[in-house]
């Protein structure tokens, strides 16, 4: 079995065929969208692959999650807050985050930040 989702976006406007764009209802998460590329259809994977877009001026919640995360930065610059540390993010950077860390993502330099996220489910 295989499932292909062709890329049909443009530079800094990443979209894949037959993949919905999810927004968050919380006001503090406005400007953040998520596309789940793997893990919500017939795949039998124990992980998800997601694409996140953080628009300029948005920021993720500062929260603890009980799963592992791996980020691969596609475009833009950002800052990752992990507990009391701050890590700068640029295109092609990769970050592994272990479970139960306090994490927040914030785009930098007045632009958007787009990245792939692989996480356990």
Secondary structure as UniProt FT lines:
FT   TURN            11..12
FT   TURN            17..18
FT   STRAND          22..23
FT   HELIX           27..29
FT   TURN            30..31
FT   STRAND          32..38
FT   STRAND          47..54
FT   TURN            56..57
FT   STRAND          63..64
FT   STRAND          69..75
FT   STRAND          78..82
FT   TURN            83..84
FT   STRAND          85..89
FT   TURN            91..92
FT   STRAND          94..97
FT   TURN            99..100
FT   STRAND          102..107
FT   TURN            109..110
FT   STRAND          113..120
//
